[in-house]
Amino acid sequence: MASDGAGGTARLELRQTRNLTPAELGAVSRDWSLLLHRRMNRSIYYRLMGWLTWAFIGFLAISIGMAAFALDDSSVAFLLVLAFVGTMASWITVDRITRRLQQRIYWNRHRAGDRYALDPRGILMISAEGEHLLLWQGIADVTETDGRFVMLTNGSGAAFLVKAAFEGQDAEAFCAEIGRHRQHGMGRA
């Protein structure tokens, strides 16, 4: 508990005691992906576009295969197939590298000494990079495990707490209070 500076009332606060391990970050990433996938699957447009994308990729592969077999010059047919396979491999590789880089940049923001406090408006996150307030209404969905509390934000971002990184503090009570705020209409702290 700490003073909120506005009249001396106490508020629930955590201070991160250590940096997160790669295994913890990987687990948070999986939790976030599941929350995001669950949210996106509710959208008919998202599902339709996903199916159409894979359908057109399949159609392109079949078309290239048919064109390659119809060509008399085997070297041109080989080059056509190679161009398709190379394009798909490059697309998948660049996508994976980009996702890993984005995660590394985002996840590395959570360092020892960062503070998290419940504020009447939401969750106040204070780090060396500055302060950020995640409003109660900005939390779209949450998932909690024994070791993690992951929040999906309305912008499809994530905020998370790895409970083991708050040694000697009641991270369970902090997360329970967040859950209570969400269940009771994102009310006041």
Long-range contacts (C-beta under 8 A, 24 or more apart in sequence): 2-117, 4-117, 4-119, 11-117, 11-118, 11-119, 11-189, 12-117, 12-118, 12-173, 12-174, 12-177, 12-189, 13-115, 13-116, 13-117, 13-118, 14-115, 14-116, 14-117, 14-161, 14-166, 14-169, 14-171, 14-174, 15-113, 15-114, 15-115, 15-116, 15-166, 15-169, 16-110, 16-111, 16-112, 16-113, 16-114, 16-115, 16-116, 16-165, 16-166, 17-112, 17-165, 17-166, 17-167, 17-168, 17-169, 18-112, 18-165, 18-167, 19-110, 19-111, 19-112, 19-165, 20-107, 20-110, 20-162, 20-165, 24-147, 24-148, 24-162, 24-164, 24-165, 25-103, 25-107, 27-145, 27-147, 27-148, 28-107, 28-148, 28-150, 28-158, 28-160, 28-162, 29-103, 29-107, 31-143, 31-145, 31-148, 31-150, 31-160, 32-150, 32-152, 32-158, 32-160, 34-143, 35-141, 35-142, 35-143, 35-150, 35-152, 35-158, 36-152, 36-156, 38-141, 39-140, 39-141, 39-152, 39-156, 57-88, 60-84, 110-160, 110-162, 110-165, 112-165, 116-161, 116-174, 118-174, 118-177, 118-178, 118-181, 118-189, 119-189, 120-188, 120-189, 123-159, 123-178, 125-159, 134-159, 135-186, 136-181, 136-182, 136-186, 136-187, 137-186, 139-178, 139-182, 139-186, 142-178, 142-179, 142-182, 144-175, 144-179, 149-175, 149-178, 151-178
